[in-house]
Amino acid sequence: MEWERQRAYDFESGKEAGAEQKAVEAARSLYENGVSLEIIAKSLNMPVEKIKEIVKTPMPVV
């Protein structure tokens, strides 16, 4: 039973990480297409400061 709980936790953690990564990618794309930081922040429900961090941080090479 414990492994099922851990698996569910891992699954939820993975979903959250994936959702955050998708938001970061969306923020970068919107910014590169000329959308203002304020509109991006409002659209993604994130603080403007977080959007500024995202667009200033170079994308990791995969």
TIKEKE-713562 format. One record per residue: residue in three letters; x, y, z of N, C-alpha, C in turn. Coordinates in nm, 4 decimals. Each point is the difference from the previous one (the first is absolute). Layout:
residues N
{'ALA', {X, Y, Z}, {X, Y, Z}, {X, Y, Z}};
...
//
This chain:
residues 62
{'MET', {0.0819, -0.1189, 0.0000}, {-0.0819, 0.1189, 0.0000}, {0.0868, 0.1259, 0.0000}};
{'GLU', {0.1132, -0.0039, 0.0712}, {0.0881, 0.1168, 0.0064}, {0.0547, 0.0359, -0.1382}};
{'TRP', {0.0365, -0.0984, -0.0805}, {0.0538, 0.0273, -0.1323}, {-0.1028, 0.0669, -0.0882}};
{'GLU', {-0.1290, -0.0326, 0.0190}, {-0.1053, 0.0642, -0.0785}, {-0.0103, 0.1482, 0.0347}};
{'ARG', {0.0123, 0.0306, 0.1273}, {-0.0034, 0.1395, 0.0434}, {0.1201, 0.0765, -0.0560}};
{'GLN', {0.1180, -0.0633, 0.0041}, {0.1204, 0.0638, -0.0542}, {-0.0125, 0.0201, -0.1498}};
{'ARG', {-0.0532, -0.0977, -0.0680}, {-0.0179, 0.0109, -0.1456}, {-0.0959, 0.1133, -0.0338}};
{'ALA', {-0.1083, 0.0128, 0.0738}, {-0.0955, 0.1079, -0.0224}, {0.0661, 0.1351, 0.0256}};
{'TYR', {0.0806, 0.0078, 0.1056}, {0.0715, 0.1238, 0.0317}, {0.0968, 0.0352, -0.1125}};
{'ASP', {0.0762, -0.0979, -0.0465}, {0.0952, 0.0231, -0.1083}, {-0.0710, 0.0455, -0.1269}};
{'PHE', {-0.1140, -0.0601, -0.0285}, {-0.0780, 0.0363, -0.1180}, {-0.0463, 0.1446, 0.0090}};
{'GLU', {-0.0530, 0.0391, 0.1144}, {-0.0469, 0.1371, 0.0185}, {0.1159, 0.0987, -0.0073}};
{'SER', {0.1134, -0.0357, 0.0581}, {0.1178, 0.0870, -0.0060}, {0.0450, 0.0189, -0.1440}};
{'GLY', {-0.0038, -0.1061, -0.0763}, {0.0373, 0.0063, -0.1410}, {-0.0945, 0.0870, -0.0799}};
{'LYS', {-0.1281, -0.0096, 0.0292}, {-0.0985, 0.0834, -0.0685}, {0.0241, 0.1473, 0.0305}};
{'GLU', {0.0286, 0.0305, 0.1257}, {0.0249, 0.1393, 0.0392}, {0.1256, 0.0541, -0.0681}};
{'ALA', {0.1045, -0.0804, -0.0035}, {0.1241, 0.0431, -0.0639}, {-0.0224, 0.0219, -0.1495}};
{'GLY', {-0.0758, -0.0871, -0.0611}, {-0.0305, 0.0138, -0.1425}, {-0.0820, 0.1240, -0.0286}};
{'ALA', {-0.0955, 0.0288, 0.0866}, {-0.0826, 0.1192, -0.0171}, {0.0845, 0.1260, 0.0153}};
{'GLU', {0.0910, -0.0006, 0.0948}, {0.0872, 0.1166, 0.0194}, {0.0909, 0.0190, -0.1208}};
{'GLN', {0.0544, -0.1072, -0.0530}, {0.0867, 0.0088, -0.1174}, {-0.0773, 0.0536, -0.1196}};
{'LYS', {-0.1229, -0.0425, -0.0153}, {-0.0829, 0.0471, -0.1100}, {-0.0275, 0.1496, 0.0135}};
{'ALA', {-0.0228, 0.0475, 0.1224}, {-0.0227, 0.1423, 0.0236}, {0.1255, 0.0805, -0.0325}};
{'VAL', {0.1169, -0.0523, 0.0353}, {0.1266, 0.0680, -0.0308}, {0.0174, 0.0105, -0.1513}};
{'GLU', {-0.0257, -0.1073, -0.0708}, {0.0115, 0.0007, -0.1457}, {-0.0987, 0.0986, -0.0623}};
{'ALA', {-0.1210, 0.0033, 0.0521}, {-0.1006, 0.0934, -0.0508}, {0.0426, 0.1443, 0.0248}};
{'ALA', {0.0530, 0.0276, 0.1183}, {0.0453, 0.1350, 0.0328}, {0.1101, 0.0443, -0.0954}};
{'ARG', {0.0971, -0.0865, -0.0240}, {0.1093, 0.0338, -0.0915}, {-0.0530, 0.0272, -0.1408}};
{'SER', {-0.0875, -0.0862, -0.0467}, {-0.0554, 0.0139, -0.1343}, {-0.0785, 0.1300, -0.0140}};
{'LEU', {-0.0839, 0.0288, 0.0970}, {-0.0785, 0.1230, -0.0052}, {0.0911, 0.1219, 0.0006}};
{'TYR', {0.1016, -0.0016, 0.0847}, {0.0938, 0.1117, 0.0088}, {0.0744, 0.0191, -0.1325}};
{'GLU', {0.0447, -0.1096, -0.0589}, {0.0716, 0.0068, -0.1272}, {-0.0893, 0.0528, -0.1123}};
{'ASN', {-0.1314, -0.0136, 0.0157}, {-0.0940, 0.0482, -0.1004}, {-0.0540, 0.1388, 0.0326}};
{'GLY', {0.0639, 0.0669, 0.0955}, {-0.0315, 0.1391, 0.0260}, {-0.1108, 0.0286, 0.0997}};
{'VAL', {-0.0456, -0.1010, 0.0712}, {-0.1045, 0.0208, 0.0998}, {0.0639, 0.0606, 0.1253}};
{'SER', {-0.0682, 0.0977, 0.0603}, {0.0568, 0.0684, 0.1165}, {0.0083, -0.0933, 0.1207}};
{'LEU', {0.0931, 0.0316, 0.0892}, {0.0187, -0.0797, 0.1210}, {-0.1272, -0.0035, 0.0846}};
{'GLU', {-0.0697, 0.1120, 0.0079}, {-0.1213, 0.0073, 0.0815}, {-0.1094, -0.0913, -0.0544}};
{'ILE', {-0.0149, -0.0028, -0.1317}, {-0.1027, -0.0858, -0.0600}, {0.0371, -0.1469, 0.0171}};
{'ILE', {0.1280, -0.0319, -0.0174}, {0.0452, -0.1383, 0.0205}, {-0.0287, -0.0430, 0.1431}};
{'ALA', {0.0377, 0.0855, 0.0957}, {-0.0198, -0.0327, 0.1414}, {-0.1478, -0.0221, 0.0304}};
{'LYS', {-0.0830, 0.0864, -0.0506}, {-0.1436, -0.0132, 0.0254}, {-0.0557, -0.1260, -0.0665}};
{'SER', {0.0425, -0.0268, -0.1221}, {-0.0496, -0.1166, -0.0742}, {0.0401, -0.1319, 0.0650}};
{'LEU', {0.1216, -0.0032, 0.0548}, {0.0513, -0.1243, 0.0596}, {-0.0188, -0.0047, 0.1513}};
{'ASN', {-0.0615, 0.1059, 0.0541}, {-0.0259, 0.0075, 0.1440}, {0.1299, -0.0130, 0.0800}};
{'MET', {0.0995, 0.0800, -0.0415}, {0.1308, 0.0011, 0.0644}, {0.0375, 0.1448, 0.0302}};
{'PRO', {0.0842, 0.0229, 0.1002}, {0.0463, 0.1358, 0.0261}, {0.0923, 0.0498, -0.1127}};
{'VAL', {-0.0038, 0.1301, -0.0248}, {0.0838, 0.0596, -0.1037}, {0.1474, -0.0290, 0.0283}};
{'GLU', {0.0394, -0.0001, 0.1268}, {0.1397, -0.0267, 0.0354}, {0.0432, -0.1390, -0.0471}};
{'LYS', {-0.0881, -0.0971, 0.0117}, {0.0309, -0.1367, -0.0442}, {0.0164, -0.0038, -0.1518}};
{'ILE', {-0.0845, 0.0734, -0.0721}, {0.0102, 0.0051, -0.1458}, {0.1331, 0.0649, -0.0396}};
{'LYS', {0.0393, 0.1046, 0.0708}, {0.1287, 0.0649, -0.0281}, {0.1151, -0.0980, 0.0185}};
{'GLU', {-0.0048, -0.0804, 0.1054}, {0.1040, -0.1022, 0.0235}, {0.0039, -0.1003, -0.1149}};
{'ILE', {-0.1184, -0.0423, -0.0430}, {-0.0092, -0.1015, -0.1053}, {0.0616, 0.0507, -0.1292}};
{'VAL', {-0.0342, 0.1211, -0.0409}, {0.0482, 0.0498, -0.1286}, {0.1477, 0.0381, 0.0038}};
{'LYS', {0.0542, 0.0273, 0.1171}, {0.1420, 0.0337, 0.0117}, {0.0891, -0.1232, 0.0103}};
{'THR', {-0.0549, -0.1104, 0.0459}, {0.0771, -0.1229, 0.0189}, {0.0140, -0.0713, -0.1341}};
{'PRO', {0.1229, -0.0340, -0.0392}, {0.0160, -0.0719, -0.1271}, {-0.0634, -0.1385, 0.0073}};
{'MET', {-0.0502, -0.0438, -0.1143}, {-0.0609, -0.1328, -0.0076}, {0.1071, -0.1067, 0.0122}};
{'PRO', {-0.0252, -0.1042, 0.0791}, {0.0972, -0.1079, 0.0118}, {0.0063, -0.0810, -0.1294}};
{'VAL', {0.1173, -0.0454, -0.0343}, {0.0177, -0.0838, -0.1177}, {-0.0265, -0.1439, 0.0404}};
{'VAL', {-0.0878, -0.0637, -0.0742}, {-0.0382, -0.1371, 0.0352}, {0.0718, -0.0981, -0.0880}};
//
